[in-house]
Amino acid sequence: MHDGPAYTAESNGILIRVRPNYLAGQSDPDEGRWVWAYQIEIVNLSGSTVQLMARRWTITDGHGHVEEVRGPGVVGEQPVIEPGASYAYASGCPLPTDSGSMVGAYYMTDAEGCSFEAEIPAFSLDTPDARRVLN
């Protein structure tokens, strides 16, 4: 799943790296369904233990239709990440077009109970024939 480009952002001492990958075997262009997987690594570069409490995604398809997705944690977890440690997970996104993009934020809490956002970089969802880079 690491053959696509890596997109990175660092904010508030949190580095987020995203690697999207088109899943041709799960896509059905004749039925208007294209599917991507993405691997995310969250690295805690701060000096404080943090917990990922919630997420927000803005997903835009190739026609410009925008969908906002919000929810607790990621993949059913609210991971605690120690200073210098990382947390990784994989998820996916189906679209009704052969291209699109995603961008978002994680809502984090530090050891003192202070809340902050960690930026998720914008990344493109494109079939291999139409790859583009957003950053």
N, C-alpha and C positions, 0 to 999 in steps of 0.2 A: 504494500500500500504506500510505498515511499517513492513512487516514480514520478509524481507530480511536483510542481514547484513548492517551495516552502515559503510561507508568509509569516512574518513576525511582527510583534508589537511589544513594547515595554512601557508600562505605566505603573506608578505607585509601587515600584519594586517587584512587580510581577511581569515575567516574560512569558508571552504566549506564542507558540509556534503551531501553525496549521499546515497540514499536507492533505489536499483534496485528491481524489482519485475517481475517475469515471468508471462505473461498473456496467460494462456492456452486457454482461450475462444476466443482469437483473433489469436491464432497460428493455423497453419495447417501443421503438420509435413509431411503428405502424399504429400503435394504440395511444400515441402521444404521451409516453412515459419514459423519462430519462432519470437515472439514479446515480448518485455520487455517494461515496464514503469519504469521511475525513477523519484524520488522526489529529488529536490535539495534545500538546504537551504544555503544561503549566509549570513554570519554574519560579520558585520563591527566592528572589534575590535580596529580599529585605532582611532585616535583623529580627523579625518577629514571626511567630507562628501565625498562620492565617487559615481561615476556613472559607471555602466556597459555599455560599448560601443559596444563590439563585443565578439565573442566566436570562439574557435578553438577546434575541436574534432578530435581525431584519433580513428577510430573504426576498430577493428580487428576481423574477424570471426574465426570460428573453424578450417578453412583450412589455416589460416595465411594471407588471403587477407586483405589488409589495405586500408581504405578509409579515406581521409581527408575531413572534413566539416568545412567551415568557413562562418561567416555571422554576420550581425549587431545584437546586443542585444540578447535577449532570448525570445521565444514565442511572438514575435512582440513588445517587450518592451525594453527600455533602462533605467532600474530602477535607481533611485537615492536612496542611502542608507545612512542614517544619522549615526553618531557615536553611537555605542551600539545597533543599530537597525538591523533587518534582512529582507531578501526578500526570498520568497520561490515560486517555480513553479514546475510543473510536465511536463514531455515530454516522448517520447518513441523512441524505436529503433527496427526495424525489421532486422532479419538476415536470411541468407540462411542456417545456421547451428544451432545446438542446444546449442552452446556455443560461447562465444566471450568475448571481453573486450572493454572498452572505457577509454580514458584519455584525458585531454585537459587543456585549460586555458581560463580565461576571461580576456579581455583587459579592464582595468579600467582607469578612470581619476579622480584625486582628486580635491578638491576645488581650488587649485592653478593652475590647468590645467596640472599638471604633469601626464604622462601616466605610467602605470605599469601593470604587469601581476599578476593574482591570479591563483595559480595552482589548477586544478580540479584533485582530486585523481584518480588513476587507480581503476576501479571497474569491477568485473566479471559479465558477463551475462551468466547464466547457468540455465538449467532446474532444477527443484528440485532434480532430481535423480543424478545430476552431479555437485552439488555446490562445489565451491572452493573459497578460500579467497586469494586476491592478496596482501594484506598489513598486 
